Amino acid sequence: MRRELPPTAGLPLHLSDLLPRRADFGAALAGWLGIDEVQLECSGTAAMVVALHAMHRLRPGRDEVVVPAWTCPLVALAIHRVGLKPRLCDLAPDHFDLDPSALAASCGERTLAVVPTHLAGRVADVRQALAAARACGAYVLEDAAQALGARQDGRTVGLMGDAGFFSLAVGKGLTLYEGGVLMSRDPGLRRAFADSHREVIRPSLRWSMQRAVELMGYAIAYRPSLLYLAYGKPLRRALAENDPVAAVGDDFDTDIPLHPLGHWRQAVGSHALRRLPGFLETTRAQALRRLDALRALPGVTVFDDAPGTQGTWPFLLLTMPDAASRDAALAKLWTAGLGVSRLFIHALPDYGYLRDIVPGADLPHARDFAARSLTITNSPWLRDDEFMRIVECLRAVLPG
Ligand SMILES: *Cc1c(COP(=O)(O)O)cnc(C)c1O
C-alpha cells in the first residue's frame, strides 16, 4: 500500500484507548488546561451554537456575530443555526488575523459577539478583539478550534475573551472523531452555557453510534499505511472532479448535529489525553526546527508564535508570493502523499452552499489569503528528507 501522510498532526490512538472504562474526561481536560471546569459538547460547532444561544439570551437586542472572512464554514452555519447573522471582517494584509480598521468598522450596536480565531494553532490578537467588542458592548468568543494546548502569557487560550471553545474533530490534534469543549472564566456565563445546553442539545442514539464507529475507524486507519484508503483516495477523486471544497472537507451539511458527547468516547479521550502533552512537545520541536528552511524562500510568509504566545503546531501555514506559484506548488504536492494541502478553500461568501447565509462583501485580503496560502503537515510521520523535498518543490515554483 502506498504511503500517505495526514494533512495535520492528529494524535494517533492506541487500540488500548478503546477499552471501555470509567473516566471523567471533562475533569481531566480542565485539570490539564488549568481551569475550574469545561463544558463538553459533541463538536466545536455545537459548542459555538450553545455559547451564542446563551449570549443572545443575555443580550437579545443584538443579532450580528463578527467573524474573520476566511475561516471554517461551520462557523457561519453555527451562527445561522442560532438565528443570528454573520458579519464578515476582512483579514489584515498577508495575515490570518482580523484587520484592525475593518474590525472597528464591523462593530456596532447590533454586534452580539466578536470571534477572534486561533487558526493553525497560532494565537490570534484577542486584546484587539476585546477592545473593539468592549467599545460596542459585545462579547468576545475565542474560536480555538485549531488550538487545543495553545497558551498566551502562560495560560490556555480561551480565557482572555468572555468565552472560548476547542474542537476535538478528526484532524485537530486530540480527537474523539467529533467533540467540542466550551469554557469561560465567568461563572455567570458558565451557568448560562449549562442552561443553553439543556435547551439546545438532544440525545441521539443514531449519532452516538455513528460517532463511536467512526472513532474506531480512525483508531485503525490513522497510520501512513492505511491513510491512502481513508484520505488519499477520496482526496484524489475530489481533485480529479475539480472539487477542491470536497477535497479538503469544506463541504459541510447545513444541518448541524446537536447531541451529547457519549461516555465511551469521553473515556477514550481521557486515555489519549495522557499522551497529548508529550505529542505537543514533539510537534513543537519539529516545527521550530523546520521554520527556517521555509523562511529562507523569498516572498514566502510562514506563521510563527507572536510575542508572549506559545501556540500548537498541527501544520505549518504559509503564503506564497502569488496565486500562480501557490497553484503550481499544489499541482505537484497536493497528491504527493506528503501532507501538503490547503486550509479553507474560499473566503466565506465564495462557498456556493453558504450563499443564503453569508452576505456578499468586498474582502480583498481574505480572498488573497485564500488564493496564496497552503499548509504542510506537522505530523511526526513527515521525515526530514520528505520535508526538504517539499521545500525544494516550493523553491522551484517561486516567481522570477
Ligand atoms: C473545525 C473548526 C470549527 C468547528 O469545529 P468542529 O469540531 O469541526 O465542529 C470551528 N472553527 C474553526 C476555525 C475550525 O477549524
PDBQT file of the ligand as one rigid body, heavy atoms in Angstrom, charges set to zero:
ROOT
HETATM    1  C1  LIG A 501     -13.054  22.896  12.781  1.00  0.00    +0.000 C 
HETATM    2  C2  LIG A 501     -13.332  24.278  13.112  1.00  0.00    +0.000 A 
HETATM    3  C3  LIG A 501     -14.529  24.649  13.720  1.00  0.00    +0.000 A 
HETATM    4  C4  LIG A 501     -15.639  23.690  14.005  1.00  0.00    +0.000 C 
HETATM    5  O1  LIG A 501     -15.255  22.626  14.840  1.00  0.00    +0.000 OA
HETATM    6  P1  LIG A 501     -15.940  21.184  14.683  1.00  0.00    +0.000 P 
HETATM    7  O2  LIG A 501     -15.494  20.453  15.899  1.00  0.00    +0.000 OA
HETATM    8  O3  LIG A 501     -15.403  20.595  13.424  1.00  0.00    +0.000 OA
HETATM    9  O4  LIG A 501     -17.396  21.378  14.640  1.00  0.00    +0.000 OA
HETATM   10  C5  LIG A 501     -14.699  25.984  14.038  1.00  0.00    +0.000 A 
HETATM   11  N1  LIG A 501     -13.757  26.898  13.756  1.00  0.00    +0.000 NA
HETATM   12  C6  LIG A 501     -12.594  26.579  13.166  1.00  0.00    +0.000 A 
HETATM   13  C7  LIG A 501     -11.579  27.639  12.901  1.00  0.00    +0.000 C 
HETATM   14  C8  LIG A 501     -12.342  25.257  12.800  1.00  0.00    +0.000 A 
HETATM   15  O5  LIG A 501     -11.201  24.949  12.207  1.00  0.00    +0.000 OA
ENDROOT
TORSDOF 0
